[in-house]
Amino acid sequence: MKNSKVILLAEIPVLPEFLEEVKELSTATIAPSLLEPGCEAFYQTSKEDQPNTLIIFEIFSSQEMFDVHLAADYTKHFMAGIQGKLAGPPLITRLNKF
């Protein structure tokens, strides 16, 4: 049976001079994301050995609910706010539940 959940691990390398600003933008998305229907988990942290790399782990009940998350104003604000502040492209890994 195919799993309909969307499980993502995002690794976002941030330029050191923008780290605090990007962390603030990211933190502002936590509470509203967790209130979204279909949001089962939404964690934000950083790599211990690379503190300028933010890690976001998300679980949504379906692609439809994840699309709602992507369309939310606070998600769009985050995406726009990080432009020009990253040390490289984010690495987005889709995971499977087994």
Secondary structure, DSSP 8 states (H G I E B T S, - for coil): -----EEEEEEEEB-GGGHHHHHHHHHTTHHHHHHSTTEEEEEEEE-SS-TTEEEEEEEESSHHHHHHHHHSHHHHHHHHHTTT-BSS--EEEEE---
